Amino acid sequence: MNLKHILISIVLSAIALPMTASPIEATLLLKQPGNHSRQYVLSQRGNQLVSHDQLPLTITADEQQSGDDKVVTIRIKAAERVYFNFGAMIPTGFQSDDSEFYLPGFWYHRNLRSPKEAPSFHTSRSWNFRDDRLSTPLTSAYDSHLHQGISVLRVTDAPVECALQLTEGEVILPGKTSVGYLGFDNEQGEVRLCFGFPYVETPKRYIRKLTLAPSITTFQKLEAGEEKVIAWRIHQMQAADYGDFVTKMWQYSFDQMRPQPITPLYTADEMKAQLTNYFRASYVDRYPLKYNSGITIETADCNPYTEVQLGFCGRVLLNAFNEIEYGEAHGEADLVKMGQDIISSWLHNGFTPQGWFVDWVNFRDGMPKDFIHSIRQQSEGIYAILHYLNYERQHGRQHRDWEERSRQLLDNLIALQKADGHFARKYNDAGEDIDASGCSTPSATSTLVMGYKYFKDKKYLQAAKRTIDYVENNIISKSDYFSSTLDANCEDKEAAIAAVTSTYYLAMVTKGKERQHYIDLCRQAAYFAMSWYYTWDVPFAQGQMLGDLGFRSRGWGNVSVENNHIDVFVFELPHVVKWLSTVTGEKRFAEMHDVICSSLNQLLPTPDRLCGIGQPGFYPEVVQHTTWDYGRNGKGFYNNLFAPGWTVASLWELYSPNRTADFLK
């Protein structure tokens, strides 16, 4: 169903925007079971919204000033049983051609980095989404010509959800929900921000990776005498550019939502103790490369698989170092031996003819003959080995063979660096570009800085600085954080995190004005990174596992436009933003650090509380918090396959707050 056929424009003159004379426009849809819905044109009569036809309900529109904002409260009271959907739009006065959009954790600019199979301007210029898709339930637009922005923020109420049988067309909800919708409309050439209750998703629903499906319009039942109250907050601001707009919108959203830390279920020591079961149960030693099985694992049994990935999904070398460090600190010799054997096997069998790490192997098929490398995975491998070498050096042990290999890898990286400072995203073993995009460039920065600190060689520092020249000019200054992850081509959280960590590393090894410049860049990228993290708790229905576990989404991060689930991808980020709060005075970063750190332990599988996972310690990856799935199960559950290698590595770094700072001292 096209948006303009859902929303009928009617002037409610008493509800005007704070800074313009443009009125809000509204609609009402009523449905009888088994029949198509009927649209009612409303008009303003006092504080009542009425129709020329007799309505079986009353609608009261109340507007209150709250600081610089307008809070619009809609009260719908039924005279008899009804099934309703209420929708509204704000004409912003912004021209569509001058405007970009921000729906936190799901829509940035016009989502043009995303393919047409995901929500983007490639498919439609007008969209509505369930508000539980968004890290903050907010829709907003920014006019680059006027340097103005406007937003609509849902005033959340008690979280309630019901599970659906039908998923498209007009659907009467089988119970209560608190999920509304937010979006934007460009059908008339002028931007209108959309909001309503219960949820509508148009022109398509996004149901799984790169899969759009027919739209849905839902209706909630009210019995005679029953009332539903829904409220939204309207805000306007000036902003120098889109990046400044997102910064101010995140600050505003955080101040309005005020997310509070939850009571942690476990301490950092308890988390690590439980995660060691992953190390033991996932260990594979029957192939030339030894590893902790970390990808393509069944959530039901967590049995090891024949596939191993050096970097992101497996983080095999980082986990090996974690085993050694923890095992020696706690007298657990089996962990030490496993970690040492993994690292030794990669030294002897984990390099290609040109001296690169092997990125990926499925031993079901044997070693690949043609090697494809990603700058991200190579950098993550070197990062892990440099931590290992630094740890060993501190304990009076030195590994000349690994040091030589590491220098070769770092020199290989420098040889690939382009004139403008960027690295190709993917390349073959001969160093020829396969994906020339520079979006993953900041992945290499921290590794080069670490190479400089470990080997005391300034050429690595100079190469790192050149990467930030590129990142500043092409990513941060354009607010264009995209395609840093390995399995998607879109706007994503990991790209913003990579920009944050890369500038942090350089700030830690420079001084004076140069250091301050890197701090400023780090702060600017941090607002985009933080925008992906939930400031509220989405609702779940009874019987949806996450709801039954008492799961709260605040502090968890949406993944990307393509992959619309939440996860524990943080690694060093919380420590960086806490540091940023001290050097910049942005107290919200420290507060969000506390929310993240208190929240990410909620789904730790233990013998007494497995949280839907087959074995203790195998921390879940694909946490499906909205009506989207990775192929199986849907909202409130996990996919049937997951990659716990990286989740364990991420949480381990979260609970090792001084690791990076100590290395860079």
C-alpha positions as CSV (number, residue, x, y, z in Angstrom):
1,M,0.0,0.0,0.0
2,N,1.4,3.4,-1.0
3,L,2.0,5.8,1.8
4,K,0.0,8.6,0.3
5,H,-3.0,6.2,0.2
6,I,-2.6,5.5,3.9
7,L,-2.2,9.0,5.2
8,I,-4.9,11.6,4.3
9,S,-3.9,15.2,4.9
10,I,-6.1,17.2,7.2
11,V,-5.2,20.4,8.9
12,L,-5.3,20.4,12.7
13,S,-4.8,24.1,13.2
14,A,-4.3,24.0,16.9
15,I,-1.2,21.7,16.7
16,A,1.4,23.8,14.9
17,L,5.1,23.3,14.8
18,P,7.3,25.2,17.2
19,M,9.2,27.2,14.5
20,T,6.8,27.1,11.5
21,A,3.2,27.7,10.8
22,S,2.9,24.2,9.2
23,P,0.2,22.1,10.9
24,I,0.3,18.4,11.7
25,E,-1.8,16.2,9.4
26,A,-3.6,13.2,10.7
27,T,-5.7,10.1,9.7
28,L,-7.8,7.4,11.3
29,L,-8.4,3.9,9.9
30,L,-11.1,1.7,11.4
31,K,-11.5,-2.0,10.5
32,Q,-14.1,-4.6,11.0
33,P,-12.8,-8.2,11.1
34,G,-13.1,-9.7,7.6
35,N,-13.6,-6.4,5.9
36,H,-11.3,-3.8,4.4
37,S,-10.5,-0.8,6.6
38,R,-12.3,2.5,6.2
39,Q,-10.5,5.8,6.1
40,Y,-12.0,8.7,8.0
41,V,-11.3,12.4,7.3
42,L,-11.1,14.3,10.5
43,S,-11.4,17.9,11.4
44,Q,-10.7,20.0,14.5
45,R,-13.5,20.9,16.9
46,G,-12.0,22.4,20.0
47,N,-9.6,19.8,21.3
48,Q,-11.6,17.0,19.6
49,L,-10.8,15.3,16.2
50,V,-14.1,14.5,14.5
51,S,-15.4,13.2,11.2
52,H,-18.4,14.0,9.1
53,D,-19.5,10.5,9.8
54,Q,-20.4,9.3,13.3
55,L,-17.3,7.6,14.9
56,P,-17.5,4.8,17.5
57,L,-14.7,6.5,19.5
58,T,-13.5,10.0,20.5
59,I,-10.1,11.4,19.8
60,T,-8.6,14.2,21.8
61,A,-5.5,16.0,20.7
62,D,-3.6,17.8,23.4
63,E,-0.5,20.0,22.8
64,Q,1.8,21.1,25.6
65,Q,5.0,23.2,25.5
66,S,8.0,21.3,27.1
67,G,11.1,23.5,26.9
68,D,11.6,24.2,23.3
69,D,9.6,21.2,22.2
70,K,6.0,20.5,21.5
71,V,4.5,17.3,23.1
72,V,1.5,16.1,21.2
73,T,-0.7,13.6,23.1
74,I,-3.5,11.7,21.4
75,R,-6.2,10.1,23.5
76,I,-8.5,7.6,21.8
77,K,-11.5,6.3,23.8
78,A,-13.9,3.7,22.4
79,A,-17.7,4.0,22.7
80,E,-17.9,0.4,21.5
81,R,-15.5,-2.3,20.4
82,V,-13.2,-0.9,17.6
83,Y,-10.0,-1.8,15.8
84,F,-8.1,1.3,15.0
85,N,-4.9,2.7,13.4
86,F,-4.0,6.4,14.0
87,G,-1.5,8.1,11.7
88,A,0.0,11.6,11.5
89,M,2.4,13.6,9.4
90,I,4.3,16.9,9.9
91,P,4.9,19.0,6.8
92,T,8.5,20.3,7.5
93,G,8.8,22.9,4.8
94,F,12.0,21.2,3.7
95,Q,12.5,20.4,0.0
96,S,13.0,16.7,-0.6
97,D,16.0,17.3,-2.9
98,D,17.8,19.3,-0.1
99,S,17.1,16.8,2.7
100,E,18.6,13.8,4.4
101,F,17.2,11.6,7.1
102,Y,18.3,10.1,10.4
103,L,16.4,7.2,12.0
104,P,18.9,6.0,14.6
105,G,20.5,2.7,14.1
106,F,18.8,2.1,10.8
107,W,18.7,5.1,8.4
108,Y,21.5,7.6,7.6
109,H,21.5,10.2,4.9
110,R,19.4,8.4,2.2
111,N,20.7,4.9,2.8
112,L,22.2,5.0,-0.6
113,R,25.2,2.9,0.5
114,S,22.7,0.1,0.9
115,P,21.5,-2.1,-2.0
116,K,18.0,-1.8,-3.4
117,E,17.1,-5.1,-1.7
118,A,17.3,-3.3,1.7
119,P,15.5,-0.1,2.8
120,S,17.0,2.8,0.8
121,F,16.2,5.6,-1.6
122,H,17.0,3.1,-4.4
123,T,13.6,1.5,-3.7
124,S,11.5,4.3,-2.4
125,R,11.7,7.9,-1.3
126,S,9.1,7.4,1.4
127,W,9.3,4.8,4.3
128,N,7.6,3.9,7.5
129,F,9.1,1.5,10.1
130,R,8.1,-0.2,13.3
131,D,9.7,1.9,16.0
132,D,11.4,-1.1,17.7
133,R,13.8,-1.3,14.7
134,L,15.3,2.0,15.9
135,S,18.0,2.4,18.6
136,T,16.0,5.5,19.7
137,P,12.3,5.7,18.5
138,L,12.9,8.8,16.5
139,T,12.5,10.0,12.9
140,S,14.2,13.2,11.7
141,A,15.1,15.2,8.6
142,Y,17.9,17.7,7.9
143,D,17.7,20.4,5.2
144,S,21.3,21.1,4.0
145,H,20.2,24.3,2.4
146,L,18.4,25.8,5.4
147,H,20.8,24.1,7.9
148,Q,17.7,23.1,9.9
149,G,16.5,19.8,11.3
150,I,13.3,18.6,12.8
151,S,12.5,15.3,14.6
152,V,9.6,13.4,16.1
153,L,10.4,11.3,19.2
154,R,8.0,8.7,20.5
155,V,7.3,9.2,24.2
156,T,7.6,5.6,25.2
157,D,5.1,3.9,27.5
158,A,5.2,0.5,29.3
159,P,6.6,-2.1,26.8
160,V,3.9,-4.6,25.6
161,E,4.0,-6.9,22.6
162,C,2.0,-9.6,20.9
163,A,3.0,-12.2,18.4
164,L,1.4,-12.1,15.0
165,Q,0.0,-14.9,12.8
166,L,-0.4,-12.8,9.7
167,T,2.5,-10.6,8.6
168,E,1.3,-8.5,5.6
169,G,-1.7,-6.5,4.5
170,E,-4.3,-5.3,7.0
171,V,-3.8,-7.2,10.3
172,I,-5.8,-7.1,13.5
173,L,-3.4,-7.6,16.4
174,P,-4.2,-10.6,18.6
175,G,-3.3,-8.6,21.7
176,K,-1.9,-5.4,23.0
177,T,1.3,-3.8,21.7
178,S,3.3,-0.6,22.5
179,V,5.0,-0.6,19.1
180,G,4.1,2.3,16.9
181,Y,5.8,3.5,13.7
182,L,8.0,6.3,12.5
183,G,9.1,7.4,9.0
184,F,9.1,10.0,6.3
185,D,7.2,10.9,3.2
186,N,8.5,12.7,0.0
187,E,5.6,12.1,-2.3
188,Q,4.8,15.8,-2.8
189,G,8.4,17.0,-3.1
190,E,8.3,18.4,0.4
191,V,9.5,16.3,3.4
192,R,6.9,15.1,5.8
193,L,7.8,13.2,9.0
194,C,5.4,10.4,9.8
195,F,4.3,8.8,13.1
196,G,1.4,6.7,14.4
197,F,0.1,3.8,16.3
198,P,-0.1,0.8,16.1
199,Y,2.7,0.1,13.6
200,V,2.6,0.4,9.8
201,E,5.5,-0.6,7.6
202,T,5.4,0.8,4.0
203,P,6.1,0.6,1.1
204,K,7.8,-2.7,2.1
205,R,8.7,-4.6,5.3
206,Y,12.3,-5.7,5.7
207,I,12.1,-9.3,6.9
208,R,15.6,-10.8,6.5
209,K,18.9,-9.9,4.9
210,L,18.3,-8.4,1.4
211,T,14.6,-9.4,1.4
212,L,11.8,-6.9,1.2
213,A,8.2,-8.1,1.5
214,P,4.7,-6.6,1.2
215,S,3.7,-3.9,3.5
216,I,1.6,-4.2,6.7
217,T,-0.9,-2.1,8.5
218,T,-1.9,-3.2,12.0
219,F,-5.0,-2.5,14.1
220,Q,-5.4,-2.6,17.8
221,K,-8.6,-3.4,19.6
222,L,-10.3,-1.2,22.1
223,E,-13.2,-2.4,24.1
224,A,-16.1,0.0,25.0
225,G,-14.9,2.5,27.5
226,E,-11.2,1.6,27.0
227,E,-8.7,4.4,26.2
228,K,-5.3,4.4,24.5
229,V,-3.0,7.4,25.1
230,I,0.0,7.9,22.7
231,A,2.4,10.9,22.7
232,W,5.2,12.2,20.6
233,R,7.7,15.0,21.1
234,I,8.5,17.5,18.3
235,H,11.9,19.2,18.2
236,Q,13.7,21.6,15.9
237,M,17.3,22.8,15.7
238,Q,20.0,24.5,13.7
239,A,22.9,22.4,12.6
240,A,26.0,23.3,10.4
241,D,25.9,20.1,8.5
242,Y,24.5,16.5,8.6
243,G,27.3,15.4,11.0
244,D,26.5,18.2,13.4
245,F,22.8,17.3,13.1
246,V,23.4,13.7,14.1
247,T,25.6,14.9,17.0
248,K,22.9,17.2,18.3
249,M,20.2,14.6,17.7
250,W,22.0,12.0,19.7
251,Q,22.7,14.4,22.5
252,Y,19.0,15.4,22.5
253,S,17.8,11.8,22.3
254,F,20.1,10.7,25.1
255,D,18.8,13.5,27.3
256,Q,15.2,12.7,26.6
257,M,15.5,8.9,26.9
258,R,17.9,8.9,29.9
259,P,18.9,5.2,29.7
260,Q,20.0,3.9,33.1
261,P,22.4,1.0,33.7
262,I,20.8,-2.2,34.7
263,T,22.0,-4.4,37.6
264,P,24.6,-6.6,36.1
265,L,24.0,-10.4,36.4
266,Y,27.7,-11.1,36.6
267,T,31.0,-9.5,37.4
268,A,33.8,-9.2,34.9
269,D,35.6,-12.1,36.6
270,E,32.5,-14.3,36.5
271,M,32.0,-13.5,32.8
272,K,35.5,-14.5,31.9
273,A,35.3,-17.7,34.0
274,Q,32.1,-18.8,32.1
275,L,33.5,-17.8,28.7
276,T,36.4,-20.1,29.2
277,N,34.0,-23.0,28.6
278,Y,33.8,-21.7,25.0
279,F,37.6,-22.0,24.7
280,R,37.6,-25.6,25.9
281,A,34.5,-26.9,24.1
282,S,35.2,-25.2,20.8
283,Y,38.9,-26.3,20.5
284,V,39.8,-28.1,17.3
285,D,43.3,-29.7,16.9
286,R,43.0,-32.2,14.1
287,Y,44.0,-29.9,11.2
288,P,47.2,-28.1,10.2
289,L,45.7,-24.9,11.7
290,K,44.4,-25.3,15.3
291,Y,41.6,-23.0,16.3
292,N,38.6,-22.4,18.5
293,S,35.6,-23.1,16.2
294,G,33.9,-19.8,16.0
295,I,31.6,-19.6,12.9
296,T,28.8,-21.6,11.3
297,I,27.9,-23.2,14.6
298,E,24.4,-24.5,15.5
299,T,22.9,-22.7,18.5
300,A,21.2,-26.0,19.5
301,D,24.4,-28.0,20.1
302,C,27.4,-25.7,19.6
303,N,29.4,-28.5,18.1
304,P,32.7,-27.5,16.4
305,Y,32.7,-27.0,12.7
306,T,35.4,-27.4,9.9
307,E,35.4,-23.7,9.1
308,V,37.9,-21.1,10.6
309,Q,38.2,-17.4,10.0
310,L,41.2,-15.4,11.1
311,G,39.4,-12.1,11.8
312,F,36.0,-10.8,12.5
313,C,33.7,-13.8,12.8
314,G,36.3,-16.0,14.4
315,R,39.0,-13.8,15.9
316,V,41.0,-17.0,16.3
317,L,44.4,-15.4,17.2
318,L,42.9,-12.9,19.7
319,N,41.0,-15.7,21.4
320,A,44.2,-17.8,21.6
321,F,46.0,-14.9,23.3
322,N,43.1,-14.5,25.7
323,E,43.4,-18.2,26.6
324,I,47.2,-17.8,27.4
325,E,46.7,-14.6,29.4
326,Y,43.8,-16.0,31.4
327,G,45.3,-19.5,31.8
328,E,48.6,-18.2,33.2
329,A,46.8,-15.7,35.6
330,H,44.5,-18.4,37.0
331,G,46.8,-21.5,36.8
332,E,44.7,-23.2,34.1
333,A,47.4,-25.0,32.1
334,D,45.1,-26.5,29.6
335,L,44.0,-23.0,28.4
336,V,47.6,-21.9,28.1
337,K,48.5,-25.0,26.0
338,M,45.6,-24.6,23.7
339,G,46.4,-20.9,23.1
340,Q,50.1,-21.6,22.5
341,D,49.3,-24.5,20.2
342,I,46.9,-22.3,18.1
343,I,49.4,-19.6,17.8
344,S,52.2,-22.0,16.9
345,S,50.1,-23.7,14.2
346,W,49.4,-20.3,12.6
347,L,53.1,-19.5,12.6
348,H,53.9,-22.7,10.8
349,N,50.8,-23.2,8.6
350,G,48.9,-20.0,8.6
351,F,50.8,-17.9,6.0
352,T,50.4,-17.7,2.2
353,P,53.3,-17.7,-0.3
354,Q,53.3,-13.9,-0.3
355,G,53.5,-13.7,3.5
356,W,49.9,-12.8,4.3
357,F,47.8,-14.6,6.9
358,V,45.4,-17.2,5.6
359,D,42.0,-15.4,6.1
360,W,39.6,-18.3,5.9
361,V,39.6,-22.1,5.5
362,N,37.0,-24.7,5.4
363,F,38.9,-27.9,6.2
364,R,36.1,-30.0,4.7
365,D,37.5,-28.9,1.4
366,G,41.1,-28.4,2.4
367,M,43.3,-25.3,2.1
368,P,42.2,-22.8,-0.6
369,K,44.4,-22.6,-3.7
370,D,43.6,-18.9,-4.4
371,F,43.8,-16.6,-1.4
372,I,41.5,-13.6,-1.0
373,H,42.5,-11.1,1.7
374,S,40.6,-8.3,3.5
375,I,42.5,-5.4,5.1
376,R,40.3,-5.8,8.1
377,Q,41.1,-9.5,8.8
378,Q,44.8,-9.0,8.2
379,S,44.9,-6.1,10.6
380,E,42.9,-8.0,13.2
381,G,45.4,-10.9,12.9
382,I,48.4,-8.6,13.4
383,Y,46.7,-6.8,16.2
384,A,46.3,-10.1,18.1
385,I,49.9,-11.2,17.6
386,L,51.3,-7.8,18.7
387,H,49.3,-8.1,21.9
388,Y,50.7,-11.6,22.3
389,L,54.3,-10.5,21.6
390,N,54.0,-7.6,24.0
391,Y,52.6,-9.9,26.7
392,E,55.4,-12.4,26.2
393,R,58.1,-9.7,26.3
394,Q,56.7,-8.4,29.6
395,H,57.2,-11.9,30.9
396,G,60.7,-12.2,29.7
397,R,60.0,-14.3,26.6
398,Q,60.8,-13.3,23.1
399,H,59.7,-14.9,19.8
400,R,62.0,-13.8,17.0
401,D,60.2,-15.9,14.4
402,W,56.9,-14.1,15.1
403,E,58.5,-10.8,15.2
404,E,60.0,-11.3,11.8
405,R,56.6,-12.5,10.4
406,S,54.8,-9.5,12.0
407,R,57.3,-7.0,10.5
408,Q,56.8,-8.6,7.1
409,L,53.0,-8.3,7.5
410,L,53.3,-4.6,8.5
411,D,55.7,-3.9,5.6
412,N,53.2,-5.7,3.3
413,L,50.5,-3.4,4.5
414,I,52.6,-0.3,3.8
415,A,53.4,-1.5,0.3
416,L,49.6,-1.6,-0.4
417,Q,48.8,1.8,0.9
418,K,47.5,4.2,-1.8
419,A,48.8,7.7,-2.5
420,D,45.8,9.2,-0.6
421,G,46.4,7.0,2.4
422,H,43.7,4.4,2.0
423,F,43.8,0.6,1.6
424,A,41.7,-1.5,-0.7
425,R,39.0,-3.4,1.2
426,K,39.9,-6.7,-0.4
427,Y,42.9,-7.9,-2.5
428,N,44.5,-11.1,-3.8
429,D,47.8,-12.7,-2.5
430,A,49.8,-10.7,-5.1
431,G,48.4,-7.5,-3.6
432,E,46.1,-6.7,-6.5
433,D,42.8,-4.9,-5.7
434,I,39.6,-7.0,-5.7
435,D,37.5,-4.4,-3.9
436,A,39.2,-1.0,-4.1
437,S,36.9,0.8,-1.7
438,G,38.6,2.6,1.1
439,C,35.8,2.0,3.6
440,S,37.9,-0.5,5.7
441,T,41.0,1.8,5.9
442,P,40.7,2.6,9.6
443,S,40.9,-1.1,10.4
444,A,44.6,-0.8,9.6
445,T,45.3,2.3,11.6
446,S,45.4,0.8,15.1
447,T,47.5,-2.1,13.9
448,L,50.1,0.3,12.4
449,V,50.2,2.4,15.6
450,M,50.8,-0.8,17.5
451,G,53.6,-1.8,15.1
452,Y,55.2,1.6,15.8
453,K,54.9,1.2,19.5
454,Y,56.3,-2.4,19.5
455,F,59.1,-2.1,17.0
456,K,59.8,1.7,17.6
457,D,59.7,2.2,13.8
458,K,58.3,5.6,12.8
459,K,57.4,4.5,9.2
460,Y,54.5,2.6,10.7
461,L,53.4,5.7,12.6
462,Q,53.6,7.8,9.4
463,A,51.5,5.2,7.5
464,A,48.9,5.3,10.3
465,K,48.7,9.1,10.1
466,R,48.2,8.9,6.3
467,T,45.2,6.6,6.9
468,I,43.6,9.2,9.1
469,D,44.2,11.8,6.4
470,Y,42.0,9.6,4.2
471,V,39.5,8.8,6.9
472,E,39.1,12.5,7.8
473,N,38.6,13.6,4.2
474,N,36.4,10.8,3.0
475,I,34.6,9.3,6.0
476,I,34.4,11.5,9.0
477,S,34.0,14.9,7.2
478,K,31.3,13.4,5.0
479,S,29.6,11.5,7.8
480,D,29.8,8.5,5.5
481,Y,30.4,5.4,7.7
482,F,29.8,2.3,5.5
483,S,30.8,-1.3,4.6
484,S,33.5,-1.9,7.2
485,T,31.9,-5.3,8.1
486,L,32.9,-8.3,6.0
487,D,29.4,-9.5,5.0
488,A,27.5,-6.4,3.9
489,N,27.7,-3.3,1.7
490,C,25.8,-0.6,3.6
491,E,25.8,1.9,6.4
492,D,27.0,0.0,9.5
493,K,28.0,0.4,13.1
494,E,31.4,-1.2,12.7
495,A,32.5,1.5,10.2
496,A,31.8,4.2,12.8
497,I,33.5,2.1,15.5
498,A,36.6,1.7,13.3
499,A,36.8,5.4,12.8
500,V,36.6,6.0,16.5
501,T,39.2,3.5,17.5
502,S,41.6,4.5,14.7
503,T,41.6,8.2,15.8
504,Y,41.9,7.2,19.4
505,Y,45.1,5.2,18.8
506,L,46.7,8.2,17.1
507,A,45.6,10.6,19.9
508,M,47.3,8.3,22.4
509,V,50.7,8.5,20.7
510,T,50.8,12.2,19.7
511,K,51.0,15.5,21.5
512,G,49.8,19.1,21.4
513,K,47.6,20.4,18.5
514,E,48.1,17.1,16.6
515,R,46.7,15.1,19.5
516,Q,43.8,17.6,19.9
517,H,42.9,17.2,16.2
518,Y,42.7,13.4,16.6
519,I,40.6,13.8,19.7
520,D,38.2,16.1,17.8
521,L,37.9,13.6,15.0
522,C,37.4,10.7,17.5
523,R,34.6,12.6,19.2
524,Q,32.8,13.4,15.9
525,A,32.9,9.7,14.9
526,A,31.8,8.6,18.3
527,Y,28.4,10.2,18.0
528,F,27.7,8.1,14.9
529,A,29.0,5.0,16.7
530,M,26.8,5.7,19.8
531,S,23.8,6.3,17.6
532,W,23.6,2.6,16.8
533,Y,23.2,1.7,20.5
534,Y,19.8,1.3,22.1
535,T,18.7,3.9,24.5
536,W,15.5,2.0,25.4
537,D,14.0,-1.4,26.0
538,V,11.9,-2.8,23.1
539,P,9.0,-5.0,24.0
540,F,8.6,-8.7,23.6
541,A,5.6,-11.0,23.6
542,Q,5.0,-13.8,26.1
543,G,6.6,-16.9,24.6
544,Q,9.3,-15.0,22.8
545,M,12.4,-16.3,24.4
546,L,14.1,-12.9,25.0
547,G,11.1,-11.5,26.7
548,D,10.7,-14.6,28.9
549,L,14.4,-14.2,29.9
550,G,13.7,-10.6,31.0
551,F,16.0,-9.3,28.3
552,R,16.5,-5.5,28.0
553,S,17.8,-4.0,24.8
554,R,19.3,-0.8,26.2
555,G,23.0,-0.7,25.6
556,W,23.0,-3.2,22.8
557,G,23.8,-2.1,19.3
558,N,22.0,-2.5,16.0
559,V,24.3,-4.0,13.4
560,S,23.7,-2.4,10.0
561,V,21.0,-1.5,7.5
562,E,21.4,-4.9,5.9
563,N,21.5,-6.9,9.2
564,N,18.7,-5.5,11.4
565,H,19.5,-7.3,14.6
566,I,21.4,-6.4,17.8
567,D,24.6,-7.8,19.1
568,V,27.6,-7.3,21.5
569,F,30.0,-5.8,19.0
570,V,32.0,-3.3,21.2
571,F,35.6,-4.6,21.7
572,E,37.4,-1.4,22.8
573,L,34.7,1.1,22.1
574,P,33.3,1.6,25.6
575,H,36.7,2.3,27.0
576,V,37.4,4.8,24.2
577,V,34.1,6.7,24.8
578,K,34.8,6.8,28.5
579,W,38.2,8.3,27.8
580,L,36.5,10.7,25.4
581,S,34.2,11.9,28.2
582,T,37.2,12.9,30.3
583,V,39.2,14.7,27.5
584,T,36.2,16.4,26.0
585,G,33.8,16.9,28.9
586,E,31.0,14.9,27.1
587,K,29.5,13.3,30.2
588,R,26.9,11.5,28.1
589,F,29.6,9.2,26.8
590,A,30.5,8.1,30.3
591,E,26.9,7.5,31.1
592,M,26.4,5.4,28.0
593,H,29.6,3.5,28.8
594,D,27.9,2.4,32.1
595,V,24.7,1.4,30.3
596,I,26.6,-0.7,27.8
597,C,28.9,-2.4,30.3
598,S,25.9,-3.3,32.6
599,S,23.8,-4.6,29.8
600,L,25.9,-6.9,27.6
601,N,26.2,-9.7,30.0
602,Q,22.5,-10.5,30.1
603,L,22.6,-13.5,27.7
604,L,25.6,-15.3,29.1
605,P,24.9,-19.1,28.8
606,T,25.7,-20.8,32.1
607,P,24.9,-24.4,33.3
608,D,21.9,-23.1,35.2
609,R,20.7,-20.6,32.6
610,L,21.6,-21.5,29.1
611,C,19.6,-18.6,27.5
612,G,18.6,-20.8,24.5
613,I,22.2,-21.8,23.6
614,G,23.4,-25.4,23.5
615,Q,26.4,-25.0,25.7
616,P,27.7,-22.7,28.5
617,G,30.0,-19.9,27.5
618,F,29.0,-19.8,23.8
619,Y,27.7,-16.2,23.8
620,P,24.9,-15.6,21.3
621,E,25.4,-13.5,18.2
622,V,22.3,-12.8,16.2
623,V,19.8,-11.4,18.8
624,Q,16.6,-10.8,16.9
625,H,14.8,-7.9,18.7
626,T,12.3,-6.9,16.0
627,T,10.3,-8.5,13.2
628,W,13.4,-9.4,11.2
629,D,15.3,-12.7,11.1
630,Y,18.6,-14.0,9.8
631,G,16.8,-16.9,8.2
632,R,15.1,-18.6,11.2
633,N,13.0,-18.0,14.2
634,G,12.3,-14.2,14.2
635,K,11.7,-11.7,16.9
636,G,12.6,-12.7,20.4
637,F,14.9,-15.6,19.3
638,Y,18.3,-16.3,17.7
639,N,19.1,-17.6,14.3
640,N,19.8,-21.3,14.1
641,L,23.5,-20.6,13.1
642,F,25.8,-18.2,14.9
643,A,29.4,-17.1,15.3
644,P,30.4,-17.0,18.9
645,G,34.2,-16.6,18.2
646,W,33.9,-12.8,17.8
647,T,31.2,-12.4,20.6
648,V,33.6,-14.0,23.1
649,A,36.5,-11.9,21.9
650,S,34.4,-8.7,22.0
651,L,33.2,-9.3,25.6
652,W,36.7,-10.3,26.7
653,E,38.0,-6.9,25.6
654,L,35.0,-5.2,27.2
655,Y,36.1,-6.8,30.5
656,S,39.8,-6.0,29.9
657,P,39.5,-2.2,30.2
658,N,43.2,-1.4,30.5
659,R,44.6,-3.6,27.8
660,T,44.9,-1.1,25.0
661,A,45.9,1.9,27.1
662,D,48.7,-0.2,28.7
663,F,50.0,-1.2,25.3
664,L,50.1,2.3,24.1
665,K,51.8,3.8,27.1
